[in-house]
Amino acid sequence: MTQYLISFDEGAMAVPEEELLEVAQAAHEVAKEAKAAGVWVLGGGLKDHKEASVVSTDGAVTDGLPPEGKGSLGGFAVVDVPSREEALKWAAKIALACRCAQEVREFMPDPTL
């Protein structure tokens, strides 16, 4: 099995506030389905990037994203599936539930394992 990151950028979910509960419930249903199928690893939505901190290689901490940051992750799921095609099927379910396009990326294998 291979793990895939399914994600969307912050701001991609252009959902009216009154529909957020409906979207959250739909996303939770997909997560439950993935758990029942045994492919769910973890996932969730992320708070606003303004609440993030960046820790540099010298240990310095800066609040918020660095200015060169191009985008921020808004939410993600990690699935462990036998093929890219299977990951794409789960991404389609998440896209429908979250009402926004999803990016699918395979995790690199760990050569030490």
N, C-alpha and C positions, 0 to 999 in steps of 0.2 A: 504494500500500500504506500501511497505517496501523499504528503500533506500539501494542501493548496491554501493560499490566502485569497479570500474573496473580500473585496473592500470597495469603499466609495469615498470620495473626497468630501470634506466638510463643506456644507452649502449645497451639495448635490440634491439633497432631499428638499425640494421646494413644495412642502406640504403645508396647507393652512393649519394653524394651531388647533382649530377645532377637530381636525382629522388625525392628529398625532396619536391619540389613543388607539384608533382603528389601525393605524400603520404599525404601532408597537405590538398590538395583539396579533396581527398577521405575521410579523417577523418572529414573534415567540412561537407561533404555530409551526413555522418552517424549522426553527431550532428544535422543537419537540420531535418533529418528524425525522430530522437528521439524527437526533439522539436515539430514537427508536430504531433507526436503520444502522446504528453503530458507527456512524461516520463523523459525528460532531466531536471536535476537539475543544474549542472555546470560541467565544465571540462576544461582541457587544458594541454599543455606541460609545463614543468618546465625548467628553466635555469640550467646551470651546477651547481652541488652541491658545487663547489668551491666558488660560490658566496653566499652560504647560511650562516646564522649566527645561533648559538645555544645560547639560553638564559637559564642559569641554575637557580635552585631554589633560589639562593641568588642574582639573578639579573645580575650576571657576563655574559658578552657577549664574545663569541669566534667566530671568522670567520672560515668558513668551517665546515665540519662535525667533530664530535669527533672521535678520532682514533679507538674507539671500534665500530664505525658504520659499519655495514655489507654491506649495500647497500643504494642506493639513489633512490628515486622515480623519474621517468623520465616523466611521464604523467599520467593523470587520467581522469575519468568521473564518475559522480554520477548520477545514474538513480533511479527513484522511480517507482517501478513495483509491480504487485500483487504476483509474485512468483520468486523463485530462478531460475526456468526454463526460465522465461522471461528474467531475468538478464543475464543468460548464452547465450541466443540468441543475446542480444545486445553486449555482450563481443565478440561473434564470428564475428559480423559485424565490430567491432572495430579492432579486431585482423587482419582481412583481409585487412582493410584499412591501418592500421599502419604497417602491415607486421611483427608482432611479437606477441608472446603469451601474454595473459592478465590474471591477477589474479582477481578473483571475491570474494569479502568479504561483508557480510551483516553488516550493522551498528547495534550496540546493541540498543535495545529499551531504551528510557529514562523513568525510573520508576517514574519520577516526572510529567510526562504528562498524 
